[in-house]
Amino acid sequence: MTEKLTLKKLIIAFAQMNPTVGDIRGNADLIRAARQKAADAGADLLVTPELSLVGYPPEDLVLKPELLLEAQAELRALMAETGDGGPGILVGAPMPDVKLQDNPFKKAFTTTGSEIYNAAVLLDGGNLVGWKGKHFLCDYSVFDEKRVFKQGALTGPFSFRGVRVGVFICEDMWDSDVCETLAEAGAEMLIGINGSQFNAGKTDTRQHLAIERIKECDLPLAYLNMVGGQDDIVFDGGSFVLNADCSLQAQAPMFDEHFMVTEWAAGSDGIWACAPAQKIAPEDELAAIYRALVLGVRDYIRKNRFPGIVIGMSGGIDSGLSAAIAVDAIGADRVRCVMMPSPYTSKESLEDAELATELLGVKYDSISIGPAMKAFEEMLAPVMAGTEADTTEENIQARSRGLTLMAISNKLGFMVLSTGNKSEMSVGYATLYGDMCGGYNALKDVYKTKVFALSRWRNENKPDDALGPDGTVMPERIITKPPSAELKPDQTDQDSLPEYDVLDGILECLIEEELPLVDILARGYDESTVRRVWRMLDLAEYKRRQSAPGVRVTLRDLARDRRYPITNAFRGLTNR
């Protein structure tokens, strides 16, 4: 068997970047640094992620003319820099719908009367080779692109140094139309620039979709994803290259910035192929979720310029895991944990909280809320005289703790990291202006059963990029003891809630799957319990609207994915 004659070669560098929304100059400098690395590697082309110049998703920022003008200025500068004979750049950037005969970068524009595209822009030789707008705009889940972007047309490939490069943008891969149009118009390879958010199991989904497009088009496909946290979204990287035979040739790591150089060649049959390059296996489920939580917290703190984190440490598993995530994200020296005991706080909780902070190496304070409870009791005595103690008194405790944490936050500038999990947030087992206080919540989209699993995982594993200690970071008793808010004597969570394995199973049916009653009952759940959980889920919407943002790790979180009216007379399962 004779080897195929190589006719053309191309070296393509992929920059798995972590841009910051709105930091146009900073993002442009990241692109410049990546281009220098590409030049040093002898690359012909540098590829950067979706909207890498302005960060993703920019949301309504792209409606500001000032942002577009600044982006235009940086694109002009990047374009001019490609005149040095080095690599071209495929960059994600907003582009105005302007009708100019010459290069649109040569003139200024405003948004008045214009529309903006989420675009892939190809720069080379000091010129604008071409640009195209994203065709399938995301208008589901955490994205709402149709509000701010115009749909791009179905177009053919770019001509780059004699190679017809078919470019698509993120969602364009999820339907066959864009890639098939590129193939029919003569594309020789497919390159996708992406801002694809993380959820558990999504790596396999992306590669399966890519394989579908390859089988339809008979073309190799390169998929570049960004990395980093943006509010409640985490982009997980995991970029890859597949040849036309669907073989995996390159795989970037998840959750890390990465620079990947690939060598491409076309044989005598005209088919392009990528040579084998570094392949880093994706993380397993628990490792991926934990790293997503760490990255989300790290980037929220870094990009919003907080000096550190303060956490209310209860001696329970949620605050223990949140503290471990915080330390792994920004280091023990920037995390402060505060135990705020009440008369109902157990000796075990005091011991566990202190031991957890010792294992993590963080600053630890103990501030009794007893005086605050007494002060509120005296203040409210005229109004509450003759009434029985109930959740009001319990909530006063939680709010005393929230007030304490916010005072520390105000004084030190540290951000309060709230610690409520998805199970609690779903059913309203949390106190507004109390334990819900905070600027961010690492566990907002993590069910309680997953909190237990992640805690055990972190005690046995340490991610390479984690800044916390090796070994155990959480006392075993924190993981094994019955969860309790400790707001009254001998209280446990199961006084108010079903067992967590039952609760979480029902919630997944109601939230992630939106199943009807008959299908939920078919899975073996008790009907009265299902109705009860449904009712609690409905009634807690007003609380969730006032909760801190947090890392999205499931297919459907409680913020942007699930949007129910607060004022709502429909009771569904519960109105029978």
ZAMARGU-4260 file (C-alpha; in steps of 0.2 Angstrom, whole numbers, plus 5000, padded with zeros to 4 digits):
<rodrens>
0) 5000/5000/5000 | 5007/5017/4995 | 5006/5032/5005 | 4995/5046/4999 | 5005/5061/4992
5) 5003/5077/5003 | 4999/5092/4993 | 4995/5105/5006 | 4999/5108/5024 | 4992/5120/5037
10) 4997/5123/5055 | 4982/5129/5066 | 4984/5134/5084 | 4968/5134/5095 | 4968/5146/5110
15) 4956/5139/5123 | 4955/5156/5132 | 4946/5163/5147 | 4940/5180/5142 | 4932/5193/5153
20) 4915/5201/5148 | 4918/5219/5144 | 4937/5219/5146 | 4940/5222/5127 | 4958/5228/5129
25) 4962/5214/5141 | 4954/5201/5130 | 4963/5208/5114 | 4979/5207/5124 | 4975/5188/5127
30) 4973/5186/5109 | 4989/5195/5105 | 4999/5184/5117 | 4991/5168/5109 | 4996/5175/5092
35) 5014/5177/5098 | 5014/5159/5104 | 5006/5153/5087 | 5020/5163/5078 | 5033/5154/5089
40) 5025/5138/5084 | 5026/5141/5066 | 5007/5142/5064 | 4997/5149/5050 | 4981/5152/5059
45) 4976/5156/5077 | 4958/5152/5082 | 4950/5160/5097 | 4933/5156/5104 | 4916/5163/5102
50) 4915/5182/5105 | 4932/5181/5113 | 4935/5199/5110 | 4921/5205/5121 | 4918/5190/5132
55) 4903/5179/5132 | 4889/5181/5134 | 4889/5200/5133 | 4870/5201/5134 | 4864/5219/5133
60) 4882/5226/5133 | 4881/5224/5114 | 4868/5237/5113 | 4880/5250/5119 | 4888/5260/5105
65) 4903/5263/5115 | 4907/5244/5117 | 4905/5241/5099 | 4917/5256/5095 | 4930/5250/5107
70) 4928/5232/5099 | 4930/5239/5082 | 4946/5249/5087 | 4954/5233/5094 | 4949/5223/5078
75) 4957/5236/5068 | 4973/5235/5078 | 4973/5216/5077 | 4970/5217/5058 | 4984/5228/5056
80) 4996/5217/5066 | 4992/5202/5055 | 5001/5212/5041 | 5018/5206/5049 | 5018/5190/5039
85) 5013/5180/5055 | 4998/5169/5058 | 4981/5175/5053 | 4967/5176/5067 | 4950/5169/5067
90) 4942/5179/5081 | 4924/5180/5089 | 4918/5197/5089 | 4902/5208/5088 | 4900/5215/5070
95) 4888/5228/5065 | 4877/5227/5050 | 4885/5241/5040 | 4884/5243/5022 | 4901/5250/5017
100) 4910/5247/5000 | 4927/5245/5008 | 4933/5237/5024 | 4921/5241/5038 | 4935/5244/5051
105) 4940/5259/5041 | 4925/5269/5047 | 4916/5272/5064 | 4899/5266/5066 | 4885/5268/5079
110) 4871/5256/5083 | 4858/5268/5077 | 4848/5260/5063 | 4860/5245/5063 | 4860/5227/5069
115) 4873/5217/5077 | 4879/5200/5073 | 4888/5187/5084 | 4902/5185/5071 | 4917/5175/5067
120) 4930/5187/5059 | 4945/5181/5049 | 4960/5193/5049 | 4976/5190/5038 | 4989/5199/5029
125) 4983/5216/5037 | 4966/5214/5029 | 4949/5208/5034 | 4947/5192/5024 | 4929/5190/5029
130) 4916/5188/5043 | 4900/5178/5046 | 4886/5180/5058 | 4880/5165/5069 | 4865/5157/5061
135) 4857/5148/5075 | 4855/5160/5089 | 4853/5153/5106 | 4836/5158/5114 | 4835/5144/5127
140) 4842/5140/5144 | 4855/5153/5150 | 4856/5162/5133 | 4845/5174/5125 | 4854/5180/5109
145) 4839/5184/5099 | 4836/5199/5109 | 4853/5207/5105 | 4859/5199/5089 | 4854/5197/5071
150) 4853/5180/5063 | 4868/5177/5051 | 4864/5170/5034 | 4869/5153/5028 | 4886/5156/5019
155) 4900/5147/5011 | 4918/5145/5018 | 4932/5158/5019 | 4947/5156/5008 | 4962/5156/5019
160) 4979/5155/5011 | 4972/5143/4997 | 4962/5133/5009 | 4943/5134/5010 | 4939/5134/5028
165) 4921/5132/5034 | 4918/5141/5050 | 4903/5139/5061 | 4898/5147/5078 | 4893/5136/5093
170) 4874/5132/5091 | 4877/5131/5072 | 4884/5113/5075 | 4868/5108/5083 | 4858/5108/5067
175) 4864/5101/5050 | 4860/5116/5039 | 4876/5127/5042 | 4889/5113/5040 | 4880/5105/5025
180) 4879/5122/5017 | 4898/5125/5020 | 4902/5108/5013 | 4891/5110/4998 | 4900/5127/4995
185) 4917/5118/4994 | 4923/5119/5012 | 4938/5107/5015 | 4938/5107/5034 | 4926/5113/5047
190) 4931/5124/5062 | 4919/5129/5076 | 4921/5143/5088 | 4911/5140/5104 | 4905/5147/5120
195) 4897/5131/5126 | 4892/5130/5145 | 4896/5116/5156 | 4883/5103/5163 | 4887/5086/5168
200) 4889/5074/5153 | 4890/5087/5140 | 4907/5082/5133 | 4900/5066/5126 | 4885/5076/5119
205) 4897/5088/5109 | 4907/5075/5102 | 4892/5064/5096 | 4885/5080/5088 | 4902/5083/5079
210) 4902/5065/5073 | 4885/5068/5066 | 4891/5083/5056 | 4906/5074/5050 | 4896/5059/5043
215) 4884/5071/5034 | 4899/5082/5027 | 4914/5070/5025 | 4925/5083/5032 | 4936/5084/5047
220) 4930/5095/5061 | 4939/5106/5074 | 4929/5112/5090 | 4936/5126/5100 | 4927/5130/5116
225) 4931/5144/5129 | 4935/5141/5147 | 4930/5151/5163 | 4916/5157/5174 | 4904/5171/5169
230) 4891/5174/5183 | 4881/5158/5184 | 4889/5150/5169 | 4905/5140/5168 | 4913/5136/5151
235) 4923/5120/5152 | 4934/5120/5137 | 4937/5102/5132 | 4941/5107/5114 | 4944/5093/5101
240) 4948/5089/5083 | 4941/5074/5074 | 4946/5068/5057 | 4934/5064/5043 | 4934/5046/5048
245) 4928/5052/5065 | 4944/5048/5074 | 4949/5059/5089 | 4966/5067/5085 | 4967/5081/5098
250) 4958/5084/5115 | 4961/5099/5126 | 4959/5098/5145 | 4943/5103/5154 | 4942/5119/5164
255) 4960/5125/5160 | 4966/5138/5148 | 4976/5128/5135 | 4985/5131/5119 | 4984/5118/5106
260) 4994/5117/5090 | 4988/5105/5076 | 4996/5100/5060 | 4985/5097/5045 | 4989/5090/5028
265) 4979/5086/5012 | 4982/5070/5003 | 4982/5067/4984 | 4963/5064/4986 | 4961/5082/4993
270) 4955/5076/5010 | 4962/5085/5024 | 4967/5077/5040 | 4974/5082/5057 | 4990/5073/5063
275) 4989/5065/5080 | 4992/5078/5094 | 4990/5079/5113 | 4974/5071/5120 | 4969/5074/5138
280) 4955/5063/5143 | 4939/5072/5150 | 4936/5072/5169 | 4924/5060/5176 | 4907/5066/5183
285) 4911/5071/5201 | 4928/5078/5196 | 4920/5088/5182 | 4907/5095/5194 | 4919/5099/5207
290) 4931/5108/5196 | 4916/5118/5188 | 4912/5124/5205 | 4929/5129/5209 | 4932/5138/5193
295) 4915/5147/5194 | 4919/5153/5212 | 4937/5158/5207 | 4932/5168/5192 | 4918/5177/5201
300) 4930/5183/5214 | 4944/5187/5202 | 4934/5195/5188 | 4924/5206/5201 | 4940/5210/5210
305) 4935/5204/5228 | 4949/5202/5240 | 4942/5187/5248 | 4928/5176/5254 | 4919/5175/5270
310) 4908/5160/5275 | 4896/5156/5289 | 4903/5140/5296 | 4889/5129/5304 | 4898/5113/5306
315) 4887/5105/5293 | 4891/5098/5276 | 4885/5112/5265 | 4896/5125/5273 | 4911/5113/5275
320) 4910/5109/5256 | 4908/5127/5252 | 4923/5131/5262 | 4934/5118/5253 | 4928/5124/5236
325) 4933/5142/5241 | 4950/5137/5247 | 4953/5127/5232 | 4948/5142/5221 | 4957/5157/5229
330) 4968/5150/5243 | 4967/5148/5262 | 4974/5165/5265 | 4959/5174/5257 | 4945/5164/5265
335) 4938/5168/5282 | 4926/5156/5291 | 4914/5162/5305 | 4905/5151/5317 | 4890/5159/5324
340) 4883/5148/5338 | 4866/5150/5346 | 4860/5141/5362 | 4854/5127/5350 | 4871/5124/5342
345) 4878/5107/5347 | 4895/5103/5354 | 4898/5092/5339 | 4895/5106/5327 | 4907/5118/5336
350) 4920/5104/5336 | 4917/5100/5318 | 4917/5118/5311 | 4934/5121/5320 | 4942/5105/5314
355) 4936/5109/5296 | 4944/5126/5297 | 4960/5118/5304 | 4961/5105/5290 | 4959/5119/5277
360) 4971/5131/5285 | 4959/5146/5285 | 4956/5161/5297 | 4942/5156/5310 | 4931/5166/5321
365) 4917/5162/5333 | 4904/5175/5336 | 4889/5171/5347 | 4872/5177/5341 | 4865/5175/5358
370) 4866/5193/5362 | 4857/5197/5345 | 4843/5185/5348 | 4840/5193/5366 | 4840/5210/5358
375) 4827/5205/5345 | 4817/5197/5358 | 4816/5213/5368 | 4814/5224/5353 | 4799/5213/5347
380) 4791/5209/5364 | 4777/5222/5362 | 4772/5215/5345 | 4774/5197/5349 | 4767/5197/5366
385) 4754/5182/5368 | 4760/5173/5353 | 4768/5155/5353 | 4786/5153/5347 | 4787/5147/5329
390) 4798/5149/5314 | 4798/5167/5317 | 4811/5165/5331 | 4820/5152/5320 | 4822/5165/5306
395) 4828/5178/5318 | 4843/5167/5322 | 4846/5164/5303 | 4845/5183/5300 | 4856/5187/5314
400) 4869/5177/5306 | 4866/5185/5289 | 4868/5202/5297 | 4884/5197/5305 | 4891/5190/5289
405) 4886/5206/5279 | 4894/5217/5292 | 4911/5207/5291 | 4909/5208/5272 | 4906/5227/5272
410) 4921/5230/5284 | 4934/5219/5275 | 4927/5219/5257 | 4926/5200/5257 | 4911/5193/5248
415) 4899/5182/5257 | 4898/5165/5250 | 4881/5158/5254 | 4880/5139/5256 | 4862/5133/5252
420) 4861/5118/5240 | 4848/5115/5226 | 4837/5104/5236 | 4835/5117/5250 | 4833/5131/5237
425) 4820/5121/5227 | 4808/5119/5242 | 4811/5135/5251 | 4821/5127/5266 | 4831/5143/5268
430) 4828/5160/5276 | 4827/5176/5266 | 4840/5189/5272 | 4847/5175/5283 | 4856/5160/5277
435) 4852/5166/5259 | 4863/5181/5261 | 4878/5182/5250 | 4885/5187/5234 | 4887/5170/5226
440) 4883/5152/5230 | 4894/5138/5225 | 4881/5124/5228 | 4865/5133/5221 | 4863/5120/5207
445) 4870/5105/5217 | 4857/5093/5225 | 4860/5087/5243 | 4864/5069/5238 | 4877/5076/5226
450) 4884/5087/5240 | 4888/5071/5250 | 4896/5063/5235 | 4907/5078/5231 | 4912/5079/5249
455) 4918/5061/5249 | 4926/5064/5232 | 4936/5079/5238 | 4942/5070/5254 | 4950/5057/5242
460) 4955/5068/5228 | 4963/5085/5224 | 4962/5093/5207 | 4979/5099/5200 | 4974/5117/5200
465) 4966/5117/5218 | 4975/5129/5230 | 4969/5119/5245 | 4978/5106/5255 | 4981/5088/5250
470) 4971/5074/5259 | 4956/5076/5270 | 4948/5093/5270 | 4932/5089/5279 | 4930/5079/5295
475) 4921/5062/5293 | 4907/5067/5305 | 4902/5082/5295 | 4898/5070/5281 | 4889/5056/5291
480) 4879/5065/5304 | 4861/5069/5301 | 4859/5087/5293 | 4852/5100/5304 | 4849/5119/5304
485) 4850/5118/5323 | 4837/5132/5325 | 4828/5122/5339 | 4832/5108/5351 | 4835/5091/5342
490) 4831/5098/5325 | 4835/5088/5309 | 4831/5092/5291 | 4820/5077/5290 | 4808/5085/5302
495) 4803/5097/5288 | 4808/5087/5272 | 4808/5070/5265 | 4824/5059/5265 | 4836/5068/5253
500) 4837/5053/5241 | 4818/5054/5239 | 4817/5073/5239 | 4831/5074/5226 | 4823/5061/5215
505) 4806/5069/5215 | 4814/5086/5212 | 4824/5080/5197 | 4807/5073/5190 | 4799/5090/5193
510) 4813/5102/5188 | 4825/5094/5175 | 4812/5083/5167 | 4795/5092/5170 | 4786/5075/5172
515) 4768/5073/5175 | 4762/5065/5190 | 4758/5048/5182 | 4776/5047/5176 | 4783/5052/5193
520) 4773/5039/5202 | 4778/5026/5189 | 4795/5028/5197 | 4789/5022/5213 | 4787/5038/5223
525) 4773/5040/5236 | 4759/5051/5229 | 4757/5062/5244 | 4775/5065/5245 | 4776/5070/5227
530) 4761/5082/5229 | 4770/5090/5245 | 4786/5092/5236 | 4777/5100/5221 | 4768/5112/5233
535) 4784/5117/5241 | 4793/5120/5225 | 4779/5131/5219 | 4778/5142/5234 | 4797/5145/5235
540) 4798/5154/5219 | 4798/5171/5227 | 4813/5166/5238 | 4823/5159/5223 | 4821/5176/5214
545) 4830/5184/5228 | 4844/5172/5230 | 4862/5175/5225 | 4869/5169/5208 | 4878/5152/5208
550) 4887/5139/5197 | 4876/5130/5185 | 4880/5112/5184 | 4864/5103/5179 | 4853/5103/5163
555) 4841/5115/5172 | 4845/5127/5186 | 4833/5137/5196 | 4838/5154/5189 | 4838/5156/5170
560) 4833/5139/5165 | 4817/5138/5175 | 4806/5154/5174 | 4790/5153/5183 | 4779/5168/5189
565) 4779/5172/5207 | 4761/5178/5206 | 4753/5162/5201 | 4736/5154/5205 | 4739/5138/5195
570) 4742/5123/5208 | 4744/5109/5196 | 4746/5093/5206 | 4741/5101/5222 | 4724/5108/5218
575) 4715/5092/5218
</rodrens>
